[in-house]
Amino acid sequence: MSVQPATKEQAVAAAIREISQIATLPEITLKIIELVESPSSTAQDLNKVIANDPALCSRILKVVNSAFYGLPGQVGSINRAIVLLGLNAVKNIAIAASLAKLFRGGSLTPDFSAKDLWTHSIATAAGCKMLCDQLKLGFADEAFLAGLMHDIGIIVEIQYDRHRLIDVLGKVPVDAEGNPQANMLEVENEIFGANHQEFGQGLCERWKFPKNFALVTGYHHRPMELAGEMRTLVSIVHVADKLSAQAKAGFRLDVQDANIDPAVMEHLKLSTDHIQAVAGKLPEQIAQANGILA
């Protein structure tokens, strides 16, 4: 069943209005985003904001001192962390810490919980970082966060109308290997009037996230629909999403086909060797990411 764009826009607007009081980021995280996006901000400005939140301070130091960054010596102060990592990386860590809270919740069905979705999101984030490192791209931190939030549209669906989401999940049967036997996005369009890509993009726009993240949430199942210059980060997330599904890491009902589109590989200049290298180390990287984001 096809859905006209105007209908989709209305469905997304209704959902975002409904959940605006529920799915929110902490005020301090929004302040950090605003600060880092301002060209006049300094490391000291960011330090002043973060210093007011001891829990966030400890989270940032935990991440900075993890094997993920491999920095020499222990980093004991937020100021030092900002100097070593840069404002943007620290902003991404703050958002990641906030996102973890949104993915908490009990099971909706025997086969689905928000925790399963968080497990999948962490796996995709780890894959994104590894792909960026393999391809020597300079935005591994941004890619990690993009992977972490790519399916946030499903959280919108949970908050907006969990009964409709339960209907969606019930119409996507799986085989003995856990492979979905129906296209979840088509089922979402039929039941919600839009799918989790549109809901995720709408939430990112509401939260005034950088445009890159809105594109990731909105196009991670269809990166080749974007113009070339906007396609790279979304393509990285698309590939990592497929690798996470292949690894059976958490939720995977929205990935009916885990094969990677050759056109996406060509755009990224991604070889089979790159894919095998990332896939081979992915379980170890997922465990590391789980350790810092749990």
N, C-alpha and C positions, 0 to 999 in steps of 0.2 A: 504493500500500500504506500503510494508516494504522498509526501506531505509538502504543500506549497510553502515557499519561504516565509511569507507573511504569517502563516499559521505557526511555523516554527518559531519565529521571532516572538509571537504572542505567548507561546508555551514557555519559552525561556524567560521572558519578562515576568510572567506570572510566578514561576518557580523562584526566581531571584528575589522578587518582592516578598514572597511568603517566608523565605528562609533568612532574610536579612538580619533578623534578630537572633538567629540560631547559629548559623555557620559564619562566625566572625573571627577575624584575627585579633589578637590582643592589641590594645592601643599602642603599646611600646613598639610592636613589630611594624605597624603602619607608620609610626614616627621614624623608625629606622629606614624603611623603604623611601619615604619622602626625603629624608636627610641625604641618603646616598645618591638619590637621583638628582639632587641639587649640585650643580657644578662648583658652587662656592663652599661646600662643606669640607671640613678637615677631619683628620683622624681624631683630634681632640674633641670635636663636636660629637662624634659617634661614641667616643669613650664616655662622655658625660651622660649620654642617654642610657647606654648599656649598664653603667655602674649602678643605676637605680634599681636594677632587677637582679638580685643575687642568683636566682635559679638560672636565668639566662647566662649570666657570667660563667657559672660552673659548667653549663652545657657547652658554651663556646670553647672553654679551656679543655674540656674533655675531647672535643672534636679536633682541636688544634694539636693536641698531644697524642692523637691516635696514629696508628700505622698508616692511615689514609693519607696523611700529609708528609710523614717521614721527615719532619724538621729536626735539625740537630739540637739536642738538649731539650730540657723541659721548659715550656713557656708558662710563666707563673702570673702574668698580668694581662688584662684585656688590652691595654695600650700596646704591649709588645706583640700580642696576637694581631692587632690591627695593622701594625707596622709590617709584620712579616707576611701577612696574607693579603692585605689591601682591604679597602672599605667594602668592595663588592662581595668578596668571599665571606666576610663577616656578616654582611646583610643576608646572604644566602643561608648561612648557618642559623641565623635567627628565625628566618621563615621556616626552615626545615623543622626546628624545634617546635614552632607553633603548629605546623601541619600535623605533627604526630598526635596532638590532642584531638584533632577533628576526626581521626581515623579510629578512635576508641569507641567501643560499643559492643553489644552482644550479637549473637547470631540472628540473622533474619530468617534463614532456612537452615536445614541440616547441612547444606553444602556451601553456605555463604555467610561470612561475617565481615565487618569492617576491618578486622585484624588480618583476614586473608588478603584484603585489598592493600593494606599497608605492607604486608610481606611482599606482594607483587611489586608495589611501588618502590620499595627499597631495592629489590632485585633489578628493576629497570634502571634505577638511579645508578647503581653500581656498574651496570653494563654501559650506561652512557659515559661515565667517567673513563672506563677502560677503553671504549672506542675512541674517545677524544685523545687519550694518551697514545693509542696505537697509531692514529692518523696525525699525531703531533699538531693537533688543533689547540689553540690557546684559550679555550673556554671550558675546561673540564669542570670547574666549580659550578658554572651556570648550567652545564649539561646535567650534572648530578641533581641539581634542584629541579630542573625541567622534568627529569625522569621521575622524581619523587612526586610531582604534582600532576602528571599527565592525565590521570584518571580521576581527578577531583570532581569531575562532573557526576560520577557515580555517588559521591558523598552528597552532592546537591539533590540527587534523586532520593537518597535515603532520608534526608531531612525534609524534603518537600512532600513526598507521598510514598512511604515505605510499602504500602499495600500494592501500589502499582508496580514498584520494583520487584516485589515478590512474584507478581504476575509475569513480569518479564523473565525472571530467573526460571520460573516454572515452564516457560515456553522455549527454553534453550536446553534441550536434553544433551547428555554427554554419553560417549561410548565407554567401553571398558577401560580405555586408556585415559579417560578424562577429557577427550577432545570434543568440543562443542559441535553439535550436529545441526545447528541453525545459526543464522546471522543475528547476533544480539542487537546490533545497531538498527536493523530493520524492525526487530520486535519492539525496541524502545520507541522508534518513530511511530509505530502503530499504537502503542499504549500511552506514551507520554506526549506525542505530538512533536517530539524532538529526541535527540540521543545525547549520550553523555559528553560527546565532543562539544555540542552547542551549549549545553549547560555549563561545562567547564569554562568555555570561552566567556560566557556571560558573567560568571563569577569573577574571573580574572579582571574583566573590564570594570566590574563593580568595585573591586578592591584596588583599582588603579595600578595593577601590576604592569611592569614593562611589557611592551607589545609582543616580544618574543615568547613570553609565557602564555599569553592569550592564544597565539598561533599554535603553540605546542599542544595545549589542551584541545583546541578546535580542529586540528588537522593531523593528529598523530596516526590516524588510520589511513590518511590520504595525502601524504606530504607532496606528491608530485603535482597536486592541484595548485600549489603555490608557485609564485615566480621564483626564478633561480636564486636570487640573493636572499630570499626569506626562507628558503627550503632546508638549509643545512642543519640547523639545530633540530628542527622537526624530524628530519630524516634520521638523525642520530637516535632520537627517542623512539622512532618507528622501529628501527633495527633492534634496539635494546629490548623493546616490548616483545618482539618476536623471540629473541634469545631467552628472555625470562619465561615465556610460554613454553619454549622447548625444554627448559630446565625444570618445568612443572613447579615453579616457585610461586605459591599462593594462587590468587585469583587469575583465571585465564579464559573466562567464558566469552570475552569480547574478541578473542583472537582465534577465529575459526580456522584460519590457515596460517601456520607458523613458518611457512617458507618466505624467504626474503625476496622482494621484488628486484629483479636484475637492474631495472631503471634506477632504483634508489641506490643500489651498490655502485652503479656507474657514476651517479651524481657525486657520491662521497669518495670516489676512487678507492672503494673498499674491495679488497681481494678475499678469496676463500681462506687464505692463510690468516688474514686479519680476524675473520669470523671465528676460525678454529682456535686461534690464540685467546680470544676473549671468552669463548664458550668454555674452554678448558680451565680457565682460572676463575670463572664466574662464581662457582660455589664458595670459594675461599673469600672472594671480595664481598659476597652477600653476607657471609658470617661477620666480616669486619664491620660492614655498614650497620648490621643489626646491633653490634656491640656498642656503637656510638649513638644510635637513634632509638634504641629500645627504651 
